[in-house]
Each structure stands twice: as structure tokens, then as C-alpha cells.
Amino acid sequence: MARARTAARKLLQDAGRPGAEVSVLFTDDSGIHTLNRDWRGVDRPTDVLSWAQEEEAPPKGEEREDALGDVVISLDTARRQAESRGWALDEEVALLLVHGILHLLGHEDETEAGAETMRRIETDVLGRPLEKVEAG
């Protein structure tokens, strides 16, 4: 998971949060399914979930909490997605971790503009174009 760690550090540095903490949990489809159902009301597994520590970013100039939040990644789904894309599991985990951290930093992918912004940042951080594949 060295690739994911390196990508996360680069993203946090680029975002001006080099000392920020992110808790990462690797689980299986069953574990992420339970979390997705219980916390989001979506009764299926997914690839990545994230929960921010802060509801809103603090106003400019105010101190920030060092803990950004939590990212949960299903290694079962990550393996399937990596195989379907023809790349290593480490690359897929890096993409999913970057994607989860972007949500912790306040980015959204519910709109086309938000999704495009996230894809651009993912490409910048990971060094090549990558598409987010939805689980399910």
C-alpha cells in the first residue's frame, strides 16, 4: 500500500494540509456493505466511504483540526476494479484513498462539475488519467 500512502501525502501537501491525519480502514465487501447500509441507507457494498471530522471547513485564517476524518476501502471491490482496469491493486487502492480524502477536503462528485474537478485532481496526484468506477 506504499503507492496509496505516497499519493495521500502528495494530495494533503498540495491541499495545504501536510500534517492532517486520516484514519484508513481496509475491509471486505461485507464490512463496507454494513457501513453503507447503516450510515448512508444504501443496501449494497461500495468501493470507498468517507466521513469528515468537521462538518464545514473553518473560515480562512482560523486554526484547523489536524484530524480530517475516516476513509474505508473495500479490498474485495478494489481487487475487482483493478482487474477490470488491468492494473495493480496498489494503483486502485491509491485512487480510492485519494478519492476518499478529496471528499474529506470538501469536494463533491454529485454534479458533473464536481466530478470533473475530482477527476482532474486525482490525475494530478496520481500522475495519469484514471476513471472512478462505481461498485455495484
N, CA and C atoms as a LAMMPS dump frame, in Angstrom:
ITEM: TIMESTEP
0
ITEM: NUMBER OF ATOMS
408
ITEM: BOX BOUNDS ff ff ff
-5.0000000000000000e+02 5.0000000000000000e+02
-5.0000000000000000e+02 5.0000000000000000e+02
-5.0000000000000000e+02 5.0000000000000000e+02
ITEM: ATOMS id mol type element x y z
1 1 1 N 0.807 -1.198 0
2 1 2 C 0 0 0
3 1 3 C 0.855 1.269 0
4 2 1 N 2.111 1.112 -0.364
5 2 2 C 3.022 2.252 -0.397
6 2 3 C 2.56 3.311 -1.391
7 3 1 N 2.018 2.873 -2.525
8 3 2 C 1.533 3.818 -3.544
9 3 3 C 0.426 4.691 -2.966
10 4 1 N -0.484 4.089 -2.214
11 4 2 C -1.591 4.837 -1.616
12 4 3 C -1.072 5.843 -0.596
13 5 1 N -0.122 5.44 0.22
14 5 2 C 0.449 6.331 1.23
15 5 3 C 1.128 7.533 0.565
16 6 1 N 1.903 7.265 -0.475
17 6 2 C 2.588 8.345 -1.198
18 6 3 C 1.581 9.307 -1.83
19 7 1 N 0.545 8.766 -2.455
20 7 2 C -0.483 9.6 -3.09
21 7 3 C -1.22 10.438 -2.053
22 8 1 N -1.55 9.842 -0.913
23 8 2 C -2.252 10.582 0.137
24 8 3 C -1.402 11.732 0.646
25 9 1 N -0.121 11.475 0.851
26 9 2 C 0.774 12.544 1.322
27 9 3 C 0.873 13.672 0.306
28 10 1 N 0.979 13.328 -0.973
29 10 2 C 1.053 14.346 -2.029
30 10 3 C -0.227 15.179 -2.055
31 11 1 N -1.379 14.52 -1.995
32 11 2 C -2.655 15.232 -2.009
33 11 3 C -2.757 16.194 -0.826
34 12 1 N -2.431 15.72 0.361
35 12 2 C -2.529 16.574 1.546
36 12 3 C -1.543 17.735 1.47
37 13 1 N -0.355 17.493 0.947
38 13 2 C 0.621 18.571 0.753
39 13 3 C 0.068 19.601 -0.234
40 14 1 N -0.43 19.121 -1.377
41 14 2 C -0.971 20.018 -2.404
42 14 3 C -2.166 20.817 -1.877
43 15 1 N -2.923 20.23 -0.951
44 15 2 C -4.109 20.891 -0.399
45 15 3 C -3.773 21.824 0.758
46 16 1 N -2.49 21.937 1.091
47 16 2 C -2.099 22.804 2.19
48 16 3 C -2.373 22.227 3.554
49 17 1 N -2.522 20.904 3.628
50 17 2 C -2.803 20.215 4.898
51 17 3 C -1.782 19.101 5.139
52 18 1 N -0.474 19.389 5.054
53 18 2 C 0.528 18.321 5.131
54 18 3 C 0.545 17.562 6.452
55 19 1 N 0.096 18.161 7.526
56 19 2 C 0.095 17.491 8.825
57 19 3 C -1.222 16.841 9.181
58 20 1 N -2.18 16.871 8.259
59 20 2 C -3.51 16.33 8.557
60 20 3 C -3.469 14.818 8.742
61 21 1 N -4.341 14.336 9.613
62 21 2 C -4.452 12.905 9.874
63 21 3 C -5.705 12.357 9.207
64 22 1 N -5.557 11.187 8.617
65 22 2 C -6.681 10.467 8.021
66 22 3 C -6.614 9.036 8.53
67 23 1 N -7.705 8.566 9.11
68 23 2 C -7.785 7.163 9.514
69 23 3 C -8.272 6.358 8.329
70 24 1 N -7.599 5.241 8.058
71 24 2 C -7.955 4.395 6.921
72 24 3 C -8.245 2.994 7.433
73 25 1 N -9.395 2.466 7.02
74 25 2 C -9.781 1.099 7.358
75 25 3 C -9.935 0.317 6.068
76 26 1 N -9.231 -0.798 5.971
77 26 2 C -9.402 -1.717 4.856
78 26 3 C -10.31 -2.834 5.331
79 27 1 N -11.353 -3.106 4.561
80 27 2 C -12.33 -4.117 4.932
81 27 3 C -12.682 -4.94 3.697
82 28 1 N -13.694 -5.772 3.831
83 28 2 C -14.182 -6.573 2.708
84 28 3 C -15.551 -6.058 2.292
85 29 1 N -16.147 -6.679 1.278
86 29 2 C -17.455 -6.224 0.793
87 29 3 C -18.533 -6.311 1.869
88 30 1 N -18.485 -7.34 2.694
89 30 2 C -19.481 -7.478 3.754
90 30 3 C -19.387 -6.323 4.75
91 31 1 N -18.163 -5.987 5.144
92 31 2 C -17.977 -4.904 6.11
93 31 3 C -18.407 -3.555 5.569
94 32 1 N -18.045 -3.26 4.326
95 32 2 C -18.406 -1.957 3.759
96 32 3 C -19.902 -1.909 3.433
97 33 1 N -20.488 -3.065 3.104
98 33 2 C -21.925 -3.14 2.863
99 33 3 C -22.676 -2.724 4.124
100 34 1 N -22.26 -3.269 5.258
101 34 2 C -22.902 -2.928 6.533
102 34 3 C -22.788 -1.434 6.819
103 35 1 N -21.611 -0.873 6.641
104 35 2 C -21.423 0.564 6.875
105 35 3 C -22.262 1.393 5.914
106 36 1 N -22.274 1.018 4.643
107 36 2 C -23.037 1.746 3.629
108 36 3 C -24.53 1.722 3.955
109 37 1 N -25.018 0.567 4.379
110 37 2 C -26.432 0.423 4.736
111 37 3 C -26.762 1.228 5.99
112 38 1 N -25.939 1.066 7.03
113 38 2 C -26.246 1.691 8.319
114 38 3 C -26.06 3.204 8.326
115 39 1 N -25.083 3.729 7.586
116 39 2 C -24.771 5.149 7.638
117 39 3 C -25.315 5.953 6.47
118 40 1 N -25.516 5.291 5.323
119 40 2 C -25.979 6.023 4.143
120 40 3 C -27.334 5.549 3.648
121 41 1 N -27.833 4.434 4.207
122 41 2 C -29.114 3.899 3.773
123 41 3 C -29.054 3.25 2.405
124 42 1 N -27.848 2.882 1.96
125 42 2 C -27.664 2.245 0.651
126 42 3 C -27.311 0.78 0.906
127 43 1 N -28.214 -0.123 0.55
128 43 2 C -28.092 -1.533 0.925
129 43 3 C -27.302 -2.336 -0.113
130 44 1 N -26.025 -1.974 -0.267
131 44 2 C -25.123 -2.704 -1.16
132 44 3 C -23.691 -2.323 -0.795
133 45 1 N -22.739 -3.153 -1.181
134 45 2 C -21.348 -2.757 -0.96
135 45 3 C -20.963 -1.635 -1.911
136 46 1 N -19.874 -0.979 -1.609
137 46 2 C -19.321 0.063 -2.456
138 46 3 C -17.809 -0.04 -2.386
139 47 1 N -17.101 0.813 -3.09
140 47 2 C -15.645 0.723 -3.081
141 47 3 C -15.008 1.535 -1.962
142 48 1 N -15.514 2.753 -1.72
143 48 2 C -14.912 3.63 -0.716
144 48 3 C -15.987 4.484 -0.054
145 49 1 N -15.825 4.689 1.243
146 49 2 C -16.682 5.586 2.02
147 49 3 C -15.774 6.53 2.798
148 50 1 N -16.286 7.712 3.091
149 50 2 C -15.507 8.64 3.911
150 50 3 C -16.43 9.43 4.822
151 51 1 N -15.902 9.758 5.994
152 51 2 C -16.611 10.572 6.976
153 51 3 C -15.673 11.663 7.455
154 52 1 N -16.065 12.902 7.238
155 52 2 C -15.241 14.04 7.657
156 52 3 C -15.358 14.256 9.158
157 53 1 N -14.266 14.677 9.764
158 53 2 C -14.25 15.011 11.178
159 53 3 C -15.012 16.315 11.419
160 54 1 N -14.851 17.266 10.488
161 54 2 C -15.504 18.572 10.612
162 54 3 C -16.634 18.658 9.601
163 55 1 N -17.748 19.22 10.008
164 55 2 C -18.888 19.397 9.1
165 55 3 C -18.573 20.403 8.001
166 56 1 N -17.898 21.489 8.37
167 56 2 C -17.567 22.543 7.418
168 56 3 C -16.115 22.943 7.606
169 57 1 N -15.508 23.411 6.558
170 57 2 C -14.143 23.928 6.665
171 57 3 C -14.176 25.204 7.497
172 58 1 N -13.179 25.42 8.354
173 58 2 C -13.146 26.645 9.157
174 58 3 C -12.904 27.865 8.281
175 59 1 N -13.346 29.028 8.726
176 59 2 C -13.097 30.259 7.965
177 59 3 C -11.598 30.473 7.768
178 60 1 N -11.262 31.173 6.695
179 60 2 C -9.851 31.445 6.407
180 60 3 C -9.206 32.131 7.603
181 61 1 N -7.988 31.688 7.901
182 61 2 C -7.237 32.28 8.994
183 61 3 C -7.457 31.608 10.339
184 62 1 N -8.495 30.788 10.476
185 62 2 C -8.742 30.094 11.737
186 62 3 C -7.997 28.772 11.757
187 63 1 N -7.649 28.342 12.968
188 63 2 C -6.962 27.065 13.121
189 63 3 C -7.866 25.923 12.659
190 64 1 N -7.221 24.886 12.11
191 64 2 C -7.951 23.701 11.664
192 64 3 C -7.59 22.53 12.562
193 65 1 N -8.518 21.631 12.695
194 65 2 C -8.27 20.364 13.371
195 65 3 C -7.343 19.541 12.486
196 66 1 N -6.371 18.857 13.087
197 66 2 C -5.453 18.039 12.296
198 66 3 C -6.105 16.766 11.774
199 67 1 N -7.152 16.298 12.428
200 67 2 C -7.82 15.061 12.001
201 67 3 C -8.877 15.387 10.952
202 68 1 N -8.64 14.949 9.704
203 68 2 C -9.612 15.198 8.632
204 68 3 C -10.819 14.284 8.733
205 69 1 N -10.589 13.014 9.022
206 69 2 C -11.699 12.074 9.099
207 69 3 C -11.26 10.664 8.78
208 70 1 N -12.229 9.85 8.353
209 70 2 C -12.032 8.425 8.133
210 70 3 C -12.336 8.047 6.694
211 71 1 N -11.543 7.135 6.153
212 71 2 C -11.779 6.564 4.832
213 71 3 C -11.82 5.047 5.003
214 72 1 N -12.845 4.417 4.425
215 72 2 C -12.989 2.964 4.461
216 72 3 C -12.965 2.46 3.026
217 73 1 N -12.124 1.456 2.774
218 73 2 C -11.965 0.904 1.426
219 73 3 C -12.232 -0.59 1.46
220 74 1 N -13.067 -1.061 0.546
221 74 2 C -13.289 -2.498 0.393
222 74 3 C -12.211 -3.069 -0.513
223 75 1 N -11.373 -3.934 0.037
224 75 2 C -10.331 -4.564 -0.775
225 75 3 C -10.916 -5.556 -1.769
226 76 1 N -12.077 -6.156 -1.448
227 76 2 C -12.737 -7.045 -2.409
228 76 3 C -13.099 -6.275 -3.681
229 77 1 N -13.767 -5.14 -3.498
230 77 2 C -14.17 -4.325 -4.644
231 77 3 C -12.949 -3.739 -5.345
232 78 1 N -11.967 -3.29 -4.577
233 78 2 C -10.748 -2.738 -5.169
234 78 3 C -10.058 -3.775 -6.059
235 79 1 N -10.016 -5.034 -5.618
236 79 2 C -9.399 -6.092 -6.442
237 79 3 C -10.143 -6.27 -7.76
238 80 1 N -11.463 -6.325 -7.688
239 80 2 C -12.262 -6.489 -8.913
240 80 3 C -12.064 -5.31 -9.859
241 81 1 N -12.079 -4.11 -9.323
242 81 2 C -11.915 -2.92 -10.154
243 81 3 C -10.517 -2.861 -10.76
244 82 1 N -9.505 -3.209 -9.997
245 82 2 C -8.134 -3.224 -10.523
246 82 3 C -8.026 -4.232 -11.662
247 83 1 N -8.604 -5.394 -11.467
248 83 2 C -8.56 -6.418 -12.514
249 83 3 C -9.275 -5.947 -13.776
250 84 1 N -10.429 -5.325 -13.614
251 84 2 C -11.188 -4.872 -14.785
252 84 3 C -10.465 -3.745 -15.529
253 85 1 N -9.641 -2.964 -14.832
254 85 2 C -8.891 -1.874 -15.447
255 85 3 C -7.538 -2.339 -15.98
256 86 1 N -7.106 -3.513 -15.547
257 86 2 C -5.831 -4.033 -15.997
258 86 3 C -4.635 -3.425 -15.298
259 87 1 N -4.789 -3.029 -14.043
260 87 2 C -3.65 -2.522 -13.292
261 87 3 C -3.583 -3.158 -11.917
262 88 1 N -2.538 -2.838 -11.185
263 88 2 C -2.272 -3.447 -9.881
264 88 3 C -3.253 -2.968 -8.813
265 89 1 N -3.48 -3.834 -7.833
266 89 2 C -4.333 -3.486 -6.698
267 89 3 C -3.832 -2.214 -6.023
268 90 1 N -2.531 -2.048 -5.904
269 90 2 C -1.96 -0.868 -5.259
270 90 3 C -2.39 0.428 -5.956
271 91 1 N -2.498 0.404 -7.284
272 91 2 C -2.963 1.58 -8.034
273 91 3 C -4.426 1.881 -7.718
274 92 1 N -5.246 0.846 -7.652
275 92 2 C -6.673 1.046 -7.354
276 92 3 C -6.864 1.566 -5.935
277 93 1 N -6.135 1.005 -4.979
278 93 2 C -6.24 1.476 -3.596
279 93 3 C -5.791 2.93 -3.502
280 94 1 N -4.749 3.29 -4.222
281 94 2 C -4.297 4.691 -4.23
282 94 3 C -5.397 5.603 -4.753
283 95 1 N -6.034 5.218 -5.852
284 95 2 C -7.13 6.011 -6.41
285 95 3 C -8.268 6.146 -5.406
286 96 1 N -8.658 5.049 -4.786
287 96 2 C -9.776 5.089 -3.839
288 96 3 C -9.447 5.93 -2.617
289 97 1 N -8.206 5.837 -2.135
290 97 2 C -7.818 6.648 -0.981
291 97 3 C -7.81 8.132 -1.341
292 98 1 N -7.248 8.475 -2.48
293 98 2 C -7.252 9.877 -2.921
294 98 3 C -8.69 10.367 -3.06
295 99 1 N -9.545 9.558 -3.669
296 99 2 C -10.947 9.938 -3.847
297 99 3 C -11.613 10.187 -2.484
298 100 1 N -11.396 9.279 -1.541
299 100 2 C -11.977 9.447 -0.207
300 100 3 C -11.467 10.692 0.496
301 101 1 N -10.169 10.956 0.39
302 101 2 C -9.595 12.147 1.027
303 101 3 C -10.125 13.42 0.38
304 102 1 N -10.33 13.395 -0.926
305 102 2 C -10.916 14.571 -1.579
306 102 3 C -12.284 14.901 -0.979
307 103 1 N -13.081 13.879 -0.685
308 103 2 C -14.366 14.127 -0.017
309 103 3 C -14.133 14.731 1.37
310 104 1 N -13.13 14.241 2.095
311 104 2 C -12.831 14.806 3.417
312 104 3 C -12.412 16.264 3.322
313 105 1 N -11.799 16.626 2.204
314 105 2 C -11.368 18.012 1.991
315 105 3 C -12.505 18.899 1.478
316 106 1 N -13.705 18.323 1.316
317 106 2 C -14.868 19.12 0.933
318 106 3 C -15.285 19.027 -0.515
319 107 1 N -14.642 18.196 -1.304
320 107 2 C -15.024 18.035 -2.712
321 107 3 C -16.24 17.123 -2.832
322 108 1 N -17.004 17.335 -3.887
323 108 2 C -18.185 16.502 -4.151
324 108 3 C -18.144 15.999 -5.58
325 109 1 N -18.812 14.875 -5.794
326 109 2 C -18.918 14.328 -7.15
327 109 3 C -20.362 14.06 -7.541
328 110 1 N -21.267 14.774 -6.903
329 110 2 C -22.692 14.636 -7.207
330 110 3 C -23.075 15.421 -8.461
331 111 1 N -22.278 16.427 -8.791
332 111 2 C -22.519 17.199 -10.007
333 111 3 C -21.421 16.878 -11.012
334 112 1 N -21.678 17.117 -12.287
335 112 2 C -20.666 16.856 -13.308
336 112 3 C -19.437 17.738 -13.093
337 113 1 N -19.657 18.996 -12.712
338 113 2 C -18.534 19.901 -12.469
339 113 3 C -17.697 19.417 -11.281
340 114 1 N -18.353 18.996 -10.222
341 114 2 C -17.636 18.484 -9.053
342 114 3 C -16.878 17.215 -9.378
343 115 1 N -17.517 16.31 -10.125
344 115 2 C -16.87 15.053 -10.513
345 115 3 C -15.658 15.325 -11.4
346 116 1 N -15.78 16.284 -12.302
347 116 2 C -14.666 16.625 -13.187
348 116 3 C -13.501 17.21 -12.397
349 117 1 N -13.807 18.059 -11.426
350 117 2 C -12.757 18.62 -10.575
351 117 3 C -12.034 17.511 -9.825
352 118 1 N -12.787 16.575 -9.283
353 118 2 C -12.167 15.467 -8.557
354 118 3 C -11.307 14.608 -9.487
355 119 1 N -11.788 14.328 -10.688
356 119 2 C -11.003 13.536 -11.645
357 119 3 C -9.698 14.25 -12.008
358 120 1 N -9.765 15.561 -12.185
359 120 2 C -8.564 16.33 -12.516
360 120 3 C -7.543 16.257 -11.385
361 121 1 N -7.992 16.416 -10.15
362 121 2 C -7.079 16.351 -9.009
363 121 3 C -6.511 14.938 -8.865
364 122 1 N -7.357 13.93 -9.031
365 122 2 C -6.873 12.544 -8.968
366 122 3 C -5.776 12.307 -10.004
367 123 1 N -5.996 12.806 -11.209
368 123 2 C -4.998 12.658 -12.276
369 123 3 C -3.715 13.39 -11.907
370 124 1 N -3.829 14.597 -11.384
371 124 2 C -2.649 15.358 -10.975
372 124 3 C -1.866 14.629 -9.89
373 125 1 N -2.567 14.117 -8.896
374 125 2 C -1.915 13.46 -7.761
375 125 3 C -1.302 12.119 -8.167
376 126 1 N -2.043 11.356 -8.969
377 126 2 C -1.605 10.001 -9.307
378 126 3 C -0.733 9.943 -10.553
379 127 1 N -0.686 11.039 -11.302
380 127 2 C 0.228 11.115 -12.416
381 127 3 C -0.257 10.533 -13.726
382 128 1 N -1.517 10.159 -13.799
383 128 2 C -2.071 9.675 -15.062
384 128 3 C -3.587 9.693 -14.974
385 129 1 N -4.271 9.753 -16.111
386 129 2 C -5.736 9.769 -16.086
387 129 3 C -6.298 8.466 -15.523
388 130 1 N -7.216 8.594 -14.601
389 130 2 C -7.872 7.444 -14.001
390 130 3 C -9.365 7.728 -13.92
391 131 1 N -10.153 6.736 -14.151
392 131 2 C -11.593 6.895 -14.017
393 131 3 C -12.065 6.219 -12.748
394 132 1 N -13.023 6.837 -12.097
395 132 2 C -13.634 6.25 -10.91
396 132 3 C -14.684 5.264 -11.385
397 133 1 N -14.61 4.041 -10.922
398 133 2 C -15.596 3.018 -11.265
399 133 3 C -16.497 2.822 -10.061
400 134 1 N -17.77 2.909 -10.257
401 134 2 C -18.71 2.706 -9.171
402 134 3 C -18.904 1.218 -8.928
403 135 1 N -18.947 0.843 -7.675
404 135 2 C -19.201 -0.554 -7.305
405 135 3 C -20.677 -0.845 -7.473
406 136 1 N -20.997 -2.108 -7.544
407 136 2 C -22.401 -2.472 -7.519
408 136 3 C -22.792 -3.092 -8.768
